[in-house]
């Protein structure tokens, strides 16, 4: 059996597949929301008397894009992903595990 076949067999297991899917879902969700998270932080840390980011959300996002480009929108996303990917992976994996345990116990109780 080749390494590819072993990996394929491993990832077709429901718990391993849900672990990987959970991690990927967490990374995608945080990456999509990353510009809004960064804008929220800019709004929060803006000091009194500065009006640089006293703009509506869409205008502030356009300003971030114009001044910093794609990189400016994604600042802090890597750290956020490092935090959320393991959390979501374990959460999805646990859900699948307990679902399978629950369904087995129902069968045994009948």
N, C-alpha and C positions, 0 to 999 in steps of 0.2 A: 504494500500500500504506500503510495507516494505521500509526500508532505502535503501537497495540495488536497489530496483526498482526505487526509486526516483533518486538515483545517476545515474543509467543507463539511465533514461529518460533525465536527465540534460545533460549528456555527449553525447547524441545522437543529441543534438541541434547543428547545424553547427557552430555557433559562439563559443560556449563553447568547442567543439571538436577542432576547429582550434586554440583556445587559448592554450589548453593543448599540441596539436601537435607542435605548434610553440615553446613553452618552451622546450619540449623534443628535438626538432631538434636543437635548440641552444645549449643545454647542450651536445648533442652528437657531434656536429661539433667542439665545443671548446675542448672537451676532446680528440678527435682524433688529433687535431692540437697542443695540449698542449706541447708535447716534442719539436716541432719546435719553438714554441713561447719562451719557456725557453731557447733554444739554441740561438735564436736571441738576447735575453737579455744578455746572457753570452758573446756573441760576442761584443755587444755594450758597456758593462761596463768594459771590459777587459782593464787594464791600459797599457800604453806604456812600452815596454820592457819585458812584460810577454808573453810567448808563449804557455801558457797552453791550450788555445783553438784556436790556429792558425792552425786549421785542416780543412779538407774538412767536409762537413755536416755529411756524413755517419760515418766517423771516430769519429767525435765529439759526435754523438749520442751513438756510441758503448762505448766510454769512459765514458759518463754520466751513461750508464747502468752498466758498470763494477764497477764504484766507488760508485754510489748511489742507484742503483737498480730501481725498479718500482717507488718508492716514489720520487726519484730524477727527473724522467721524468715528474711527475705530480705536482711538486711544483708550487703553484700559480694557479692551475686549479680551485680550489674552489672559489677564489675571482673572477676569470674571468667568471665563470658560474653565480655567483651572479649578475654580471654586464650584461651578455648577455641574460640570460633566460627571464627576464621580457621584455626586448627590443624585442626579437623575438616573444614572446607570444603576445604582443600588436600589433606588425606588422602583424602577420598572422591573428589575430582576426580582425583587422581593414580592412585588405584586404577582408576578407569574408563578413564583415558587409557592406562595400561600394559596393561590388559586388552584394549583395542581394538588396541593396537600388537601385542600378543602374538598375538591371533587373526589379524591380517593377515599376520604373519610365518609362521604355520603354513600359511596358504593358499598363500603364495608358495613355501614349501619343498616342497610336495607335488608 
